[in-house]
Amino acid sequence: RVECRPVMPGAPWEHVSRDFCQVTTLITLLEACLDPSAKVGEVLSESHYERLFLYCVTWALGGMLPIQDRPKLNQAMVKLCDGNNPRFAAEDETFFEYFVDDDNTEWKHWSTKVPSWQYPAAEEKPKFARLIIPTL
C-alpha cells in the first residue's frame, strides 16, 4: 500500500472492493495497450511488455492518488522494475510523466506528445467552450 491514500475514499468503495476496481482497471488498460499488437499477431519483446505493464500499473494503482503521494508509489515501482523505468530528467519526476512510445518501445516524456498552448490574449473575451487546453 506504500502508505498512500486515494483522493476519493469511501463511496463508491463501500460496496465494491478498491482492490477489485484497481485490478479491473489494470486489466482494461493492459488490453487497450496490447490490442493493436495482438490484432496483427505481433509478439513484443519482454522489456516492452514490462514497460507497458508498468505504465498500466502506474495509472491503475496511482491514478486516484493525490499528487503528494505519487512519489511514494514511484519509489516502490522503481525498486520493483529492475532498471526498466524511465530515465527521469528531474528529481521530482515520476512514472506519471512518461508513456511507452509505440515507435521505439521506450519510455518517452509526455511533454513530447502534448502540444504547447498559449492563452488567446488577442481576443477580448475568449469563449471558454472553444478553448482547448492540452494537459500534462
N, C-alpha and C positions, 0 to 999 in steps of 0.2 A: 504493500500500500504506500510505501515511501512517504508516509505522513502527509498526504495531500488530501484536500477536501474539495469536492466538486462545487461548482458555482451554485447549482440548484439542488441542495439536499432536500430530503423529504419527498413530497409529491413530485413527480409520479412514481418515485421509487418505493412508496409504501406498499404498493400492490404487486410490483414486479421487482425481482432481484436486480440490483445495479450491475452485478457481475454478468447476469444473463444478457442485459442490454448491451454491455460493453463487448461481450463475445459476439453477439449478433451483429453489432456494428463492425467489428473486426472482420468477420466473415464476408459481410456485404462489401466492405472496401476492398478486400482481397479479390473477391470475384470481379469487381469492376476493374481493378488493375491488371488482372491476369486474363480477362476475357479476350482482349484483342489478340494476344499471342495464342491463346487456346483455339480461337476460331480458325487460325491459319496453320495450326499444328506446330507452332514454333516452340522449341524447348529452350528455355533460358538457362544461363549459367547459374551455378549455385550462389555466387555472390550477388547476382541480380535478383534472384528470388529472395535472398536475405534482405537486401535493401528495400525491396517492395514490402516485405513483411514488417520491417522496422518502421517504414513510412506509415503503414496502416495501423500499427500498434500506437504510434505517436498520436494519431488523431482519434483512434477508438478509445484508448485509455486516458489520453490527456486533453482531448477536445473540450471537456467540461471543467477543466481545471482553471482557476484564476491565474493570471499572469505570474504572480509571485510564486506559485507552486510549480510552474513549468521547469525551472532549473533543477528541482529535486527529481522529477521524472527523467530529465535529460541525463543527470549524473548516473542514475540507476541503469539507463539504457546504454550509455557509453561503456559502463563496466561489463554489461552482458554481451555486447556486439563484437567483441574481439577485433577492434580496428576497422570494422566495416561501417563506421559512422562518417558523417560529413566532416570535412576539414574546416572547422569553424574559423571564420576570418576574424572574429572578435570574441572576447572573453564572455560577453553576455549573450552570444548566440546559442541556439538550441536546435534540436531536430525540427522544431516548428518552422524555422526559417528556410528549410530545404525540401526539395522534392526529388524524385528519381527521374532523370531525363530519359525520355523514350529513345532518343537518338544514340546516346553513348552509354546508357545504363548507369551512369554515375550520378552522385549527388550534385544538385545544382541549386543555387540560391534563388528564392522566389523573386528577388528584385530583377533577375534577368528575364522574367516572364511577365511581370506586372508593369504596364506602361506608366511613364511619368504623367503627372496631371497638374495643371495649373488652374487656379480659380479664374473664371472668366471676368476679370476686372473691368474689361471694356464695356460690359453690359451694366446698365444702372441697377437693375434688379433682375438677376438671372432667375429663370424659372427652376425651382427646386426639382421638379419632376424630370427635367431634362438634363440634370447633372449626372454624369456617370463617373463615379469616383472609384478608381482601382484601389483595392485594399491589400495590405500585406500583413 
